[in-house]
């Protein structure tokens, strides 16, 4: 299949903006981010590029759109991009998320090997690490699990390593769908992967929902999650900051969820763990 033309858009910014801008850019259709000290290289298919939406985003973070540098790319070597930018992620000394070109993790309960390509959820983002941290002490043996907005499939793969079965992973981006299929096979984890959005998805009866998306999408999905999860089942969400807690929590309580736990990163990203009552 011929690769579509891409744009490489360099956004000069401080490291304090890397994570939040990365999350926002993925929502605008960007397929990958390469972080550098001087800023971010963001990659988007030319056909998906919305200059007005990007300018609005930059203005929100007090950045000047005139400072960005745009380069046309006919071909992108994604492996080369990720090998330059991807480092293994150690979560609490218990789980390692790494690429195939990294040496095997020693002394970890879970060794997750992914080929990141251009999808969100590699483990570098605090929200992914926070959900992994919550999952490590959970009993998932025989539990039915769905990973909503699966990205690379890291969360679904970890669920499988912890004994979950059956496992469903969904994402509305084709590159996440394909990447999750490949990574599930790479880690020998059986799961079903679908390219769909939550509005179209008809599954229900899950013991656990994992949702590493953004603030507004998590908020709007909660009523559907309340239908999808069994009573007594659980929901873990991240992709938002600690100051968004009331906005998310009030919606969760309204739809029948009770808070079990929350974890916050040093950069004040938060993950919330609920039970459906």
N, C-alpha and C positions, 0 to 999 in steps of 0.2 A: 504494500500500500504506500502511495506517495505521501511524503510528509508535507503538511501545509506550510506555507510561509509563516514565519514568526517575527515578532518584534522583541528585541532586547531593550528594555527601558531602564536606564540607570537613574535611580532616585537618590541624590545625596541627602543623607540624614544621619543623626546620631544613633548609636546602638540602643538607646532607650526607646526608640520608635520601631525597631526591627520587628518585634513580635506582633504588635498590634497592626502595623501596616501589612505584614504578611497575611494575617487573618483577613483583613479587609480586602486585600488584592485578590485572594482566592475567591471571594464572593463576587468579584467583578469579572471572573473568567480567566484570571491568570493561572497558568499551569505549573509554575515553579518559581522559586526565589533562590538567589545566590547571595548570601550575606558577605559583605566586605566591611572593613573598618570605616571606609569612606561613605558607605551607603548600601543600597540594595540593587541588584540586577533582577528585574522582574520580567518573566517570559510569558507572552500571550500570543495565541494565533491571530494573525492579522484580521481574520474575519470576525473575531470576537472583541476586537479592540474598540472601546467606547471612550474617546478622548474627553468628552464632556464629563462623564462619570468619574474618570480618573482625576481631572482637574478639581472637581467638587470635593473629592476625597482629600486631595493634597491641601486644599484651602482649609478643610476642617482641622487639619493638624498643623496649620500655620506654615505650610510649605509653599514655595513658589513654583507653579507648573513650568515656568520658563527655565527653571534650573535643571529640568530633567533632560536626559540625552537619549534619543531614540535611534536605534540601529535596526535596519532590515536584515533578516537572517533567512536564507533559503533553506538551509539545513542546520539542524541542531544536534550535536552529539550529547544526548542527555547523560550518558554514562560519564563522559568527561566532565560535564558540569558538576555532577554529584560527587565524583571522586575528588574534585577540588574543594568541595564545601561540606561534605558529610563526614562527621565524626561519630564514633560509637557512643551510645547513651547508656549510662549506668544508673539504674533506679534502685536506690537503697542497698546496693551491693547484692541484690537478689535477682534482678532481671537485667539482661543486656540486650539492647536493640542495636544491631550492627548490619553493615553491608557485607556482601560476600568477599570483598577485597580486604576486610579486616580479619585478624586472627580470631580463632574460636575463643569465646569467653571461658575462663576458668573460675571455678568456685561459685558460679551462679546457678540458681535453681532453674532459670528460664533463659534460654539463648535464642533470641528471635532474629532471624536473618531475613533482611528485606533488600530488594532492589528498588530504591525509592522512586526512580523516574521523576515525574513532575507532580506529585500529589501531596496533599497536606496530611499530617499525622505521622511524621517520621519518628517522632519521639523528641525532636529538638524543641518543639513548642511546649511551654510549661503545662498547657492544658492536657496534652497527651500524657506527659509524665505523671501528672496528678491523678488521672484516672487509673493508670497502671499501678500507682502506689496504693490506691484504694482496693484494686482488684487482688493484690498479692495475698491479702489475709482472708479473702472470701472463699467459701466452699462452693465451688461451681460444678462439682461432679454430678453428671446427669441433668444439669440445668439447661433449659432452652434459652438461647441468648440471641439477641439481634444487635448488630452494630450499625447505627444509623449515621450516614455520612462517613463511610468507612475509610476513605482516603487510601492509605497503603494496606489496610487490613490488620494493622498491628494489634488493635484491641481484640478483634475477633480471633486472631491467632493465639494471643495469650489466653483467652477464654478456653480455646481448644486444648491448649497445653495443660490447663487446670481441670480438664475433664468434662467441660461443657459439651452437650450433645442433645439436640441438633443446634447448629449455628447458622444464622442468616446474616449476611452483610449486604447493605444497600447503599448506593450513591448515585446521584443523578449525572455525574460526569463520566464519560466513557473511559478516560484515562485512569480514573480511580477504580472503576469496575475491572478493567483489564489488569491493573497493577495488583489488586487484591486477589484476583484469580491466580496470578503468577506467584505471589508471595505465599498464598495458602498451600499451593503445590510445593513450593520450595521448602516449607516447614512441615510438610506431610500432615496438614490439618484439613480434614474433610469439612467442607461448609458449602452452603448455597450462596451464590453471589448474584444480585440482580441490579441492573441499571434502571433505577426508578426514583421517583421522589416520594416523600411521605404521604402526600395527598392521594397518590394513586395506589399506594401499597395497601393490600387487603389482609395481611397477616395479623394474627392475634394469639393470645394464650401464652405469651412469653414469661419466663421466670425472671429475666433480666434484660433491661434495655440500656445500651451504652450509647451516649449521644455527645460527641465532641464536635460541636458545631459553633455557631455564634450566638450572642445574646438574644437577638430578636428572633432568630429561627428556633432556638430552644424554647423561648417563651411561647411562640405560636404553635409549636408541636406538642406542648404538654397536654392539652385536651385529647389529642390523638393517642399519646402515650398512655393515658389513663384507660383507654379502651384496649390498647394492645397488650398491656401487662396484666397478668393474673393478680387477683387479690392476694396479698402476702408476698407478691413479687417485688422486684427492686428496679430502681432507675438511678443511673449515674449520669450526671451532666457536667460538662465544662465547656470552655470557650468564651468565658466572660470574666470580668474582674470582680474583686471583693465588693466594690461599691455598687455592683449590680445585684447584690444578694437579695435585697428586699423585692426588687422587680421580679426576679425568678422565683424566689421562695413563696411569695404571696400567691402567685399563679399555681405553683405546685400544691400548696395547701388547699386552695380553692377546688382543685380537681382530685382530692382524695389521697394525697401523698403526705407521709410523715417523715421528717428529717431524721436520719440515722447518724450521719457523720458529714463533716466537711474538712477539706484540707486547702491550705492557701500557700502559694509559692512566695519566694522572696520578692518577686515582682508583682505580687498581689493578684495573680490569677487564682481562681478558685474552682474547686470541684465539689459538687454536692451529691450526696448519696441518700436516696429516699426509699421508703417502703410504701407500697400501695395498700391502703387500709380499707 
